[in-house]
């Protein structure tokens, strides 16, 4: 599943602000803000909203790569060498 840092990084690569992502995904700005403020292993939000964000980012030209996955595309990209430590939610 996607993490908040991936959403922020994808937007940065695209030069897209949160409002533009919200419009592209058909979601509200507060929903995008809440997703990006998530800590831990998963983004806060219902599955349908997360899928809409992923699809909007992919339509805009970003390939989201999961842990241990190989990139299928031939374009340039950025990837963390090791994932950041996961913060436990109380």
Secondary structure, DSSP 8 states (H G I E B T S, - for coil): ---HHHHHHHHHHHT--HHHHHHHHT--HHHHHHHHT--SSS-SS-HHHHHHHHHHHHHHT-----TT----S-S-----SS--------
